[in-house]
Amino acid sequence: MSGLESPSIALVGAGAMGGALVRGWIEAVRKGGGLTLTVVEPNFDPELESELEAVGAILNPPDAGPVDVLVLAVKPQTFPSIVAGVRRFVGENTRVMSIMAGVTLETLCRAFNAQRVVRCMPNSPARIGRGVTAYVATPACTPEDRQLIEQLLEPLGAVEPIAAERLMDVVTAVSGSGPAYVFLLAEVLAAAAEQEGLDKDAAMRLASRTVAGAGALMLETGEPPGALRKQVASAGGTTEAALDVLGAGDGLGPLLRRAVSAAAQRSRDLGKA
Ligand SMILES: NC(=O)c1ccc[n+]([C@@H]2O[C@H](COP(=O)([O-])OP(=O)(O)OC[C@H]3O[C@@H](n4cnc5c(N)ncnc54)[C@H](OP(=O)(O)O)[C@@H]3O)[C@@H](O)[C@H]2O)c1
């Protein structure tokens, strides 16, 4: 992340995700520029507070009014209770950026009488800066708004613009919920190893390091997963024997298609509710 061009930000909620954002912004300020930050959070981490002061950021200026960006990182169920208290941060030129799951652009625009609004969907590896965050912006957002929002999201990992809000249900089903599918893969791989005779702890160590290592290899080489899979599987070998089972008509492909479809449908239903 490059330096920050001294934006003023109000951050509401500084838990796992909000905290990760602040840590990244601190690094950015170290590289240059500045930051004026108001944090609305009952238990803001004192360590982050000292780090912000150490890099020269202006923290919680008195009587703060409209800011450049209002960032909403509370749980969706907390959202209705914070709106009235943080409206003072929204003026004519404020961009509203939300990472709350399921809260629509329309709800956000209405709550703050704002036009330049961005709805984001991060995922849990964002806590260590290795996530992927998809976002959709209202048409009123300018290219400069998008650039600033992408820069502010960088501490969470990769950033992916999405063309239409209706696709956020699929995004939720793939990358939002996706880490849970991968953790399940590690769990069932460990259980299978145990059934084949390995002790429980060794089975879990082998399975989880395999999942983590394969993910890191894919990311660091930039090679497509299909190519990496072929590198492991030689004709007539052990990997091929397993892939024949996983690739069968009732194998992993159709199963994941059903799982993703169920998650996307649940996201649509929750959106309507
Ligand atoms: N974690 C993920 O994997 C993930 C993935 C996709 C999207 N998201 C979205 O990211 C958002 C944040 O998630 P998170 O995991 O960072 O949750 P979190 O760790 O619980 O953070 C939320 C923070 O908001 C604080 N808070 C509660 N009430 C508040 C209030 N009235 N005013 C200001 N702050 C208040 C909480 O403080 P207390 O803890 O003291 O209550 C907590 O520090 C959620 O909307 C979630 O949908 C998260």
The ligand as an ORCA input file, in Angstrom:
! r2SCAN-3c Opt
* xyz 0 1
  N     -15.255    -11.605      9.896
  C     -15.522    -12.000      8.646
  O     -15.071    -13.038      8.155
  C     -16.413    -11.168      7.752
  C     -16.597    -11.532      6.423
  C     -17.408    -10.752      5.607
  C     -18.016     -9.630      6.139
  N     -17.813     -9.291      7.441
  C     -18.516     -8.130      7.953
  O     -17.610     -7.269      8.611
  C     -18.293     -6.592      9.661
  C     -17.406     -6.601     10.881
  O     -17.138     -7.959     11.246
  P     -16.031     -8.311     12.306
  O     -15.708     -9.745     12.117
  O     -14.944     -7.292     12.295
  O     -16.901     -8.150     13.648
  P     -16.397     -7.770     15.101
  O     -15.016     -8.260     15.322
  O     -17.467     -8.180     16.062
  O     -16.328     -6.160     15.036
  C     -17.423     -5.335     15.225
  C     -16.991     -4.247     16.193
  O     -18.037     -3.298     16.347
  C     -18.070     -2.925     17.714
  N     -19.348     -2.358     18.103
  C     -20.420     -2.971     18.657
  N     -21.409     -2.073     18.872
  C     -20.950     -0.886     18.445
  C     -21.526      0.417     18.394
  N     -22.770      0.666     18.837
  N     -20.781      1.433     17.881
  C     -19.542      1.184     17.418
  N     -18.951     -0.032     17.441
  C     -19.661     -1.051     17.953
  C     -17.781     -4.208     18.428
  O     -17.390     -3.965     19.753
  P     -17.673     -5.108     20.876
  O     -16.916     -6.320     20.431
  O     -17.168     -4.487     22.116
  O     -19.172     -5.331     20.858
  C     -16.656     -4.790     17.586
  O     -15.404     -4.307     17.979
  C     -19.630     -7.305      9.871
  O     -20.679     -6.463      9.441
  C     -19.548     -8.529      8.994
  O     -20.799     -8.774      8.339
  C     -17.025    -10.027      8.261
*
